[in-house]
Amino acid sequence: MAVNYRQMYAIQKKNEKILLSVNPKLNNGSGIYFLTRSDENGINYFYIGQSVGCLQRLVSHMSGYQHIDLSIRKRGWYSTENPYGWKVGMINYPAAELDKWEQYWILEYTKKGYQCRYNKTGGGQGEGKEKIGEYRPQKGYRDGLKQGYKNASRDVSTLFDKHLDYKPKSEVPTHHQLRAMEKFKEFLEFHKGQNGDNEEVQ
């Protein structure tokens, strides 16, 4: 399939414009960028990153598949109409100092009580990164299947609770019908026992 570079460029420029409308002080220089938001319960979250081209890096977050990227697409950017969206800021630093300042700001926001669900380490690009907390291994194919099964269980269960019911085809249930109903019930209940396995995007 041919890549439409003109279309890609247009999307990138559109996303840059969106970001600059959120914070006109953003630029494509070297530095540390800050993503923060508060949820409906007043809990504060943050993500801090570094880049030699911060604006372009922020644009890439708008179409990527990291946890923070998915949250940006789910929550959107902060505005008066969207008070629970992500705010964005940045500070320019020399490229050689980015590791130091990324580690510094992650620690500062953690001290302030912000929840750190998105930075998997204490910052820096070198060896021996200090972990902020307990993080699960990278999700693979089987994890994706399990998450899909969980999502289907939750959605179907919600539909049945609101609109439907199920019963055996015969007036006196056969052994196989009872078994099928039990398996279906297990499916509808599956998502309720999976809260710790797959963290919801916040």
C-alpha positions, -999 to +999 in steps of 0.1 A: +000+000+000+015+034-010+022+058+017+005+092+012+033+115+025+013+146+017-016+134+039+008+124+067+023+159+066-011+175+067-021+154+098+012+163+115+006+200+109-030+197+121-018+181+153+009+207+158-018+234+155-039+216+181-010+213+206-001+250+201-037+260+208-034+241+241-001+258+249+013+284+225+047+283+242+055+248+230+084+245+205+105+219+187+137+225+207+154+201+231+139+198+265+115+181+290+078+180+283+051+177+310+016+161+306-007+165+336-044+161+343-069+158+371-098+133+370-134+136+382-123+126+417-096+152+420-067+127+415-038+141+397-018+122+370+014+130+352+037+119+324+071+134+318+093+128+288+124+142+271+132+149+234+155+168+212+124+179+193+096+182+219+068+194+197+073+166+172+075+141+201+042+153+215+026+150+180+037+114+179+020+108+212-013+117+195-011+087+172+010+061+191+001+031+212+019+036+245-003+038+276+000+076+276-009+078+239-041+059+244-050+081+274-045+112+253-069+099+227-094+089+253-092+120+275-083+147+249-066+180+257-076+203+285-100+231+278-128+249+296-152+224+279-129+194+288-116+201+323-104+165+327-082+165+296-044+166+295-025+199+301+009+202+283+040+222+291+077+221+284+111+235+295+140+238+271+172+222+283+205+212+264+203+177+250+232+166+272+212+174+303+180+157+294+185+126+315+193+146+346+163+169+343+138+142+334+148+123+365+145+155+386+110+164+374+096+129+377+108+129+414+093+164+420+059+155+406+059+123+426+067+142+458+037+165+450+014+135+451+008+131+414+000+096+403+026+081+380+009+055+358+026+064+326+064+068+333+077+033+337+111+044+351+126+073+370+138+088+338+170+089+317+180+069+286+211+051+300+215+018+318+203+011+353+171+031+352+155+033+386+119+020+386+092+042+400+071+013+412+060-022+403+054-025+366+041-055+347+061-070+317+054-058+282+020-071+270+021-096+243-003-114+220-019-136+247-024-105+269-042-088+240-065-118+236-073-119+273-080-081+273-103-086+243-122-115+260-125-093+291-139-064+271-164-087+253-175-101+287-181-067+301-200-054+270-222-085+266-229-086+304-240-049+303-264-056+273-279-086+290-285-067+323-302-039+304-321-056+276-320-094+275-324-127+294-314-163+286-331-196+293-329-232+280-348-241+248-367-269+265-390-266+295-370-291+315-333-283+309-311-311+297-276-317+311-260-301+281-283-270+283-274-266+320-237-269+311-241-243+283-259-219+306-231-223+332-204-216+307-223-186+294-226-173+330-189-178+335-183-157+304-206-129+316-189-128+350-153-131+336-146-093+335-155-089+372-125-110+384-099-094+361-095-060+376-058-065+384-048-082+352-053-054+327-052-018+339-077+004+323-065+034+304-070+065+325 
